[in-house]
Amino acid sequence: MVPQIHSPQQANQAADDLRLIRLNQVMAKIGMGRSWVYAKVAEGAFPQPVNFGGRAVAWLESEVDAWILEQVASRKAS
């Protein structure tokens, strides 16, 4: 279901939530390498990429950001 947008701020937030980032941006954001990212995806411990056909993939930046926040929250809970 597509959310209803009533203001320019909501439009900007919706666009931010749907921003796709490529692997090099994911790696820079989380500080981990390619093998680690794909291993965690396979384990179900990291967000799944969006497949564009062939070998072209990208991640939703909002999901990567949420994963980062979960890691910080779990650290604080320990």
Sine and cosine of phi, psi and omega as CSV:
sin_phi,cos_phi,sin_psi,cos_psi,sin_omega,cos_omega
0.00,0.00,0.72,-0.69,-0.01,-1.00
-1.00,0.02,0.79,-0.61,-0.01,-1.00
-0.93,0.37,0.52,-0.85,0.06,-1.00
-0.98,0.19,0.68,-0.74,-0.03,-1.00
-0.92,-0.39,0.83,-0.55,-0.08,-1.00
-0.91,-0.42,-0.13,0.99,-0.03,-1.00
-0.52,-0.86,0.31,-0.95,0.06,-1.00
-0.87,0.49,-0.57,0.82,0.03,-1.00
-0.90,0.43,-0.65,0.76,0.04,-1.00
-0.91,0.41,-0.61,0.79,0.04,-1.00
-0.89,0.45,-0.68,0.73,0.04,-1.00
-0.90,0.44,-0.66,0.75,0.01,-1.00
-0.91,0.42,-0.67,0.75,0.02,-1.00
-0.88,0.47,-0.66,0.75,0.03,-1.00
-0.91,0.42,-0.66,0.75,0.03,-1.00
-0.89,0.45,-0.65,0.76,-0.01,-1.00
-0.91,0.42,-0.42,0.91,-0.04,-1.00
-0.97,-0.25,0.19,0.98,-0.01,-1.00
-0.94,0.34,0.77,-0.64,0.02,-1.00
-0.99,-0.17,0.65,-0.76,0.05,-1.00
-0.81,-0.59,0.56,-0.83,-0.03,-1.00
-1.00,0.09,0.16,-0.99,-0.11,-0.99
-0.82,0.57,-0.68,0.73,-0.02,-1.00
-0.88,0.47,-0.56,0.83,0.05,-1.00
-0.95,0.31,-0.62,0.79,0.05,-1.00
-0.87,0.48,-0.75,0.66,-0.02,-1.00
-0.87,0.49,-0.66,0.75,0.02,-1.00
-0.91,0.42,-0.61,0.79,-0.05,-1.00
-0.93,0.35,-0.64,0.77,-0.09,-1.00
-0.98,-0.21,-0.19,0.98,0.04,-1.00
0.96,0.27,0.40,0.91,0.01,-1.00
-0.83,-0.56,0.28,-0.96,-0.06,-1.00
-1.00,-0.03,0.08,-1.00,-0.05,-1.00
-0.83,0.55,-0.76,0.65,-0.03,-1.00
-0.87,0.49,-0.67,0.74,0.00,-1.00
-0.89,0.45,-0.71,0.70,-0.02,-1.00
-0.85,0.52,-0.77,0.63,-0.05,-1.00
-0.93,0.37,-0.54,0.84,0.07,-1.00
-0.90,0.43,-0.70,0.72,0.00,-1.00
-0.93,0.37,-0.58,0.81,0.09,-1.00
-0.88,0.48,-0.71,0.70,-0.01,-1.00
-0.89,0.46,-0.56,0.83,0.03,-1.00
-0.97,0.23,-0.24,0.97,-0.09,-1.00
0.99,0.14,0.29,0.96,-0.05,-1.00
-0.98,-0.20,0.10,0.99,0.02,-1.00
-0.56,-0.83,0.50,-0.87,-0.04,-1.00
-0.83,0.56,0.59,-0.81,0.05,-1.00
-0.96,0.27,0.62,-0.78,0.08,-1.00
-0.97,0.23,0.33,-0.94,0.12,-0.99
-1.00,-0.03,0.81,-0.59,-0.04,-1.00
-1.00,-0.05,0.78,-0.63,0.02,-1.00
-0.97,-0.24,0.23,0.97,-0.04,-1.00
0.99,-0.14,0.56,-0.83,-0.06,-1.00
0.89,0.45,-0.75,-0.66,-0.02,-1.00
-0.96,-0.29,0.18,0.98,-0.02,-1.00
-1.00,0.10,0.88,-0.47,0.03,-1.00
-0.70,-0.72,0.35,-0.94,0.10,-1.00
-0.46,-0.89,0.28,-0.96,0.00,-1.00
-0.92,-0.40,0.52,-0.85,0.15,-0.99
-0.95,0.31,0.85,-0.53,-0.04,-1.00
-0.87,0.50,-0.58,0.81,0.00,-1.00
-0.90,0.44,-0.57,0.82,0.04,-1.00
-0.95,0.32,-0.63,0.78,0.05,-1.00
-0.91,0.42,-0.69,0.73,0.03,-1.00
-0.88,0.47,-0.66,0.75,0.03,-1.00
-0.90,0.44,-0.63,0.78,0.03,-1.00
-0.89,0.46,-0.69,0.73,0.03,-1.00
-0.86,0.50,-0.72,0.70,0.02,-1.00
-0.88,0.48,-0.61,0.80,0.06,-1.00
-0.89,0.45,-0.64,0.77,0.01,-1.00
-0.90,0.43,-0.66,0.75,0.02,-1.00
-0.92,0.40,-0.68,0.74,0.01,-1.00
-0.90,0.45,-0.65,0.76,0.00,-1.00
-0.93,0.37,-0.52,0.85,0.05,-1.00
-0.92,0.40,-0.67,0.75,-0.02,-1.00
-0.93,0.35,-0.50,0.87,-0.03,-1.00
-0.97,0.24,-0.34,0.94,-0.04,-1.00
-0.96,0.29,0.00,0.00,0.00,0.00
